[in-house]
């Protein structure tokens, strides 16, 4: 078989393998989408229940030095 024909066949096979891997990852992402949405909603709901953090009160240098 001529070398150029072998190179064309190998290149076509590599492109096919790349396309199949891309399709497989795409299908995996579509399959995992409901799980990701559920986890995202669960985390979002869990963070909403927390109280907002109060900003620290402002103190003077004398207050700091008397504590430390």
VENFENVEN-V259469 format. One line per field, one symbol per residue. phi: phi as a letter, one per 20 degrees, with the letter a starting at -180 (. if undefined). burial: 1 if it has 9 or more other ideal C-beta (glycine too) atoms within 8 Angstrom, else 0. A space follows every 10 residues. Layout:
phi: ???
burial: ???
This chain:
phi: .fffffffff ffffffffff ffffffffff fegfffffff ffffffffff fffffffece fffffffd
burial: 0000010000 0000000000 0000000000 0000000000 0000000000 0000000000 00010000
